[in-house]
Structure formats: C-alpha cells, structure tokens
Amino acid sequence: MIRRFRLALKRFPAAKRGVAAVEFALILPFMALTYLGGFEVMEGISANRQVSLSASTVAEIVSQYSTISASQTMPGILAASTSVLTPFSSNNAVVTVTCITIDNTGKATVSWSQAMNGSGRKVGSTITLPAALDVPNTTVIMGETSYNYTPTVDFLHQGTMTLYSSIYMLPRQPGTIALTT
C-alpha cells in the first residue's frame, strides 16, 4: 500500500500539467469573445473616423474655390472625398457638399448642393446653422457624409448602422462660391 501511495505521489507533478490545459480550455472562450468584440469595436471606430474625414475633405476642397464646374470639377472632388473612406467601400456612402448663403436678415438657405451616390439638398430650402456661423451676408460650405456600415463579423449583432458626419467651413475667398455647369 505504501508503494502505491509513493507511486501516486510521483505521478502528482505530471497531473499538474493537465491543470494548465483545463485552465486554458476554461479561458479560451472568454479570450475569443474579447478578441472578436475588440476587433468589431475598433472596425466601427475606424469607419466612423473615415466618415468624418470624408465630410471634412469635401468641405475643405470646395472652400478653396471661388467658382466650381458641376460637370467637370465637382465629380472629381466628390470622388476624392470617397477615396478617403478606404478600406471601406464607397458604394455605401452618400457624400454631399452644400453652399449655404445667409442673407442680411440671418436666414440661411441652400444656394446649391451636389452629392455622390444620392441627391443633394433642395435649392432654396432653409437650414438651421449653429449660432456662431449664422452671420448675415456670409456663405458657409457644409460637407456631409452618410455611410451604411455593416460589421465584418457582426459579433455583437448590431446589424447595419448608419454613420453620419457633417462639418461647416467658411470659403477661403470672400463672397459666395459659384456653381457653373
């Protein structure tokens, strides 16, 4: 009997190695959940950042012009702003740039609007601007991007989410920015 007990004591260190395998098996699902969840959250944050950059890019480029051709220059500007979305597909994005004119009474209306993968804002429609930008007799450029984001893994079962960003910029040159054909 003592001999069997000594033999069992000799095998005890070998049995400890199995404990590590059991511990690993127990924490593996938690580690996988953490990794996949973290990946999905970071992808969503990255997509949201790219949407913001796209809206900023279109407004920044347009604000540098005094006259823009709707048929020649604008398609290139809108295409450039969607390339900022890389590696995300620009097919899911609607990029809009709008020129807003504020009259002497402080009423802000759409002078012109152009969009890629969608329709622009209606000319003449009223827009409510932030109080700091609602300055009579000025022009404001608004860049907008809306993106239907579908997670790669969809581990959190959120489905398709619409990410949106808009930004206002003042033209670099005084006066309004004319849109020609």
Secondary structure, 3 states (H helix, E strand, C coil): CHHHHHHHHHHHHHHHHHHHHHHHHHHHHHHHHHHHHHHHHHHHHHHHHHHHHHHHHHHHHHCCCCEEECCCCHHHHHHHHHHCCCCCCHHHEEEEEEEEEECCCCCEEEEEEEEECCCCCCCCCECCCCCCCCCCCEEEEEEEEEEEECCCCCCCCCCCEEEEEEEEECCCCCCCCEEEC
